[in-house]
Amino acid sequence: MLGAIRDRRIREKIAERIDGLAKDPDKQGKPLMGELTGYRSLRAAGQRYRIIYRIEKDKVVILIAAVGIRKEGSQVDIYALAKKLLRMRLVEPD
């Protein structure tokens, strides 16, 4: 998903935010609810893009589930896409 973002500067900003999750990922982003319970959402690159991630505490692993634009009501909305990935079991539920 990150590679699909055409603007190199935006990709770099998102990658920096992802790298920043290495320190205190549970204190960043906000917990999600509903189908995305167990995941967190972190704003990136001018507040339009979101990084949806899950923390596996026992392994100290952060799973990035989706990256994209928040566009409420659109089929390309990152939350709608993340829910679809979970339903299709392309991303493991918590």
C-alpha positions in Angstrom: 0.0 0.0 0.0 2.8 2.3 0.8 4.4 1.7 -2.6 1.1 2.6 -4.3 1.3 6.2 -3.0 2.8 8.2 -5.9 4.1 11.2 -4.0 7.6 10.3 -2.7 7.5 12.9 0.1 4.2 11.5 1.5 5.6 8.0 1.3 8.7 9.2 3.3 6.6 10.9 5.9 4.5 7.8 6.4 7.6 5.6 6.6 9.0 8.0 9.3 5.7 7.6 11.3 5.9 3.9 10.9 9.5 3.9 12.1 8.4 6.1 15.0 6.2 3.2 16.2 9.3 1.4 17.4 9.1 3.5 20.6 5.9 3.3 22.7 3.5 2.2 19.9 0.7 1.7 22.5 0.9 5.4 23.4 0.5 6.5 19.8 -2.6 6.5 17.7 -6.0 5.7 18.9 -7.7 2.4 19.6 -10.3 1.4 17.0 -13.7 -0.2 17.6 -16.1 -2.5 15.9 -14.6 -4.8 13.3 -11.2 -3.1 13.8 -11.1 -3.8 17.6 -7.5 -4.6 18.6 -6.0 -2.3 16.0 -4.9 1.3 16.4 -5.0 4.3 13.9 -2.2 6.8 13.6 -2.5 10.0 11.5 0.3 10.6 9.1 1.4 12.9 6.3 -0.8 16.0 6.7 -3.5 14.3 8.7 -5.2 12.8 5.7 -3.4 9.5 5.7 -3.8 6.8 8.3 -1.6 3.9 9.5 -3.7 1.1 10.9 -1.6 -1.2 13.1 -1.8 -3.9 15.8 0.7 -4.5 18.6 1.8 -8.0 19.4 3.1 -7.4 22.9 4.5 -10.9 23.7 6.7 -10.7 20.6 7.4 -6.9 20.5 6.1 -6.9 16.9 4.0 -4.2 15.3 1.8 -5.3 12.4 1.0 -2.6 9.9 -2.4 -3.7 8.5 -3.1 -0.8 6.1 -1.9 2.6 5.0 -4.0 5.1 3.1 -6.2 8.2 3.0 -9.1 8.7 5.3 -12.0 9.5 2.9 -15.2 8.9 4.8 -18.0 7.4 2.7 -15.7 6.4 -0.1 -14.8 2.8 -1.1 -11.1 3.8 -1.0 -11.4 5.0 2.6 -8.6 3.3 4.6 -11.0 2.1 7.3 -13.3 0.5 4.8 -10.3 -1.1 3.1 -8.9 -2.4 6.5 -12.4 -3.9 7.3 -12.5 -5.6 3.9 -9.0 -7.0 4.4 -10.1 -8.5 7.8 -13.3 -10.0 6.3 -11.3 -11.6 3.5 -8.8 -12.8 6.2 -5.9 -11.2 4.4 -5.0 -9.6 7.7 -5.3 -11.6 10.9 -7.9 -10.4 13.5 -6.6 -9.6 17.0 
